[in-house]
Amino acid sequence: MNGSGCVFLLSAILLAQSVMAAESYPVRPLRMIIPAAPGGAPDIAGRLIAAEISKQMGQQVVVENRPGSAGVLGFAATARATPDGYTIGQATFPIATNPSMFINLPYDALRDFQMVVLMASGTNLLAVSPALAMRSVQELIDVARKSPGKLSFGSSGNGTSMHLSMELFRQMTDTNLLHVPYKGIQQAIADAIAGQIQVVCDNMGSILPHVKAGRMRALGVTSPKRSGVVPELPTIAEQGVPGYEITPWSGFMVPARVPREIVLRLNSEINKAIFSPTLTEKYFATVGSTPVGSTPEHFTEHVRKEIAKWGQVLKAAGIRAE
């Protein structure tokens, strides 16, 4: 047999092995890496998905939390995992902002992963201290323009969706609001309630209870459409900031060299889990997030666009990791 024949035979054998592996997959427990601490929204969503696909695939999915450094530790662990389909990584919003936040990352967001599926998109809610008289986004803009630097907003740190919601707002409205980073967003909300700061733009599930209790006053949502959770609340874009949008999202990914057949199997199983009653009733309906579901290609393009979009915002603001 000549050289080309050997190459062809070897390729055929490898393809057959890949197909056989995909057909029998999974034959042992899987691991899901969540780049966040236990108890938060990413952890809750990840564990619900893990439980659903465990039932669907007949193998346990063991959750492993790797919090820290804006998700970098968890993302890096996923990138380093054996590319056999037995490690699934949760891909959260910071995977799109980290390339512009950190000078040296231990992974490349587009080269070292295969995006599997976009799970959900959420919305942040812009709220102010009840001590302020304003009741609309336009009033906030007017006050901020008349008194540059007088109003301050809190976030859980540089580069978070809470921070970037207001950074994008500042850039699009030509206003000057002071950023006050906190270790946790609940501390920022507490200070806003007390009047120490004036503005917080946090995820719906976290801040809405304070709004309903009258401790904060809602002005608008960051999504392009109104939220079904508070349909009476207009979007920021509706209130004089056309084109404004930030929708924190999450999904799942695997290391770059996982066989295509396994990627498609995981895509099918996770899509099914996303729209299961467990997820739609126990999670999405309570936190103001919208289940999405997608092909791997759609999620890949989504991440690519988000990296470009937030790279411009971060560069214009001169924001780097703390």
Helices and strands as residue ranges (DSSP letters): H 3-24, E 30-34, H 41-57, E 61-65, G 69-71, H 72-80, E 87-92, H 94-101, E 113-121, E 124-128, H 137-146, E 152-155, H 161-173, E 178-181, H 185-194, E 199-203, H 204-212, E 217-221, G 237-239, E 249-255, H 260-274, H 277-279, I 280-284, H 285-287, E 290-291, H 296-317
